[in-house]
C-alpha cells in the first residue's frame, strides 16, 4: 500500500522493492525529507546501471 505514496512517474518507470514499509515511515515520520525526495524524483533521470 505505501508504494502508492510514490509519484506515478516513479511507479511506472522504475522497478520498486519496498523493505519494511519504508515509504510509509518516511512519509509519516519525516515529511520534510519525504517532500524533498518526492519533488526531486521527477527531475533527476536515473539510469539502472548507476543504481546497481
N, C-alpha and C positions, 0 to 999 in steps of 0.2 A: 504494500500500500504506500509506503513512504517514497518509493521510487516515483510515484505520481507527483510528488512535490517538485521534481526536477523539471526544467523547461522542456517543452515539447521538442524543440530543436535537438536537445541533448538526447532525449529518449529515442528519437527517430534516427539519429546519425551515429550513435555510439552504442557499443555493447556494454551494458551496465550490470555489475555484480555488487549487490549491497551486502555488507557484512555487519551483523548485529545491529540492525536498524540505525545505521549511521546517519542517513538523511534526516530521519525524524529527530534524532538527538541534536544535530547541527541546526536544524530549522527551529526547533522549540527552545533549546537551551542557549544557543549562540546566534540570535537573529541578526546581529550586525555582521558577523562573519558569513552567515548564510547569504545575506543580501549582497555582500561584496563578491563572493564566489559566483553566485547565481547571475548577477548582472554581467560579469566578465565572460561567462561561458559562451555567450553568443558572439563575442567579439574576437576571441583568440582561436584560430583554427588549430586543431591538434592532429598530428599525424600519428597513426598507430605505431609506427616503428619508434617514435620518440616516447611513447607511453610504456613500451615493454622493456 
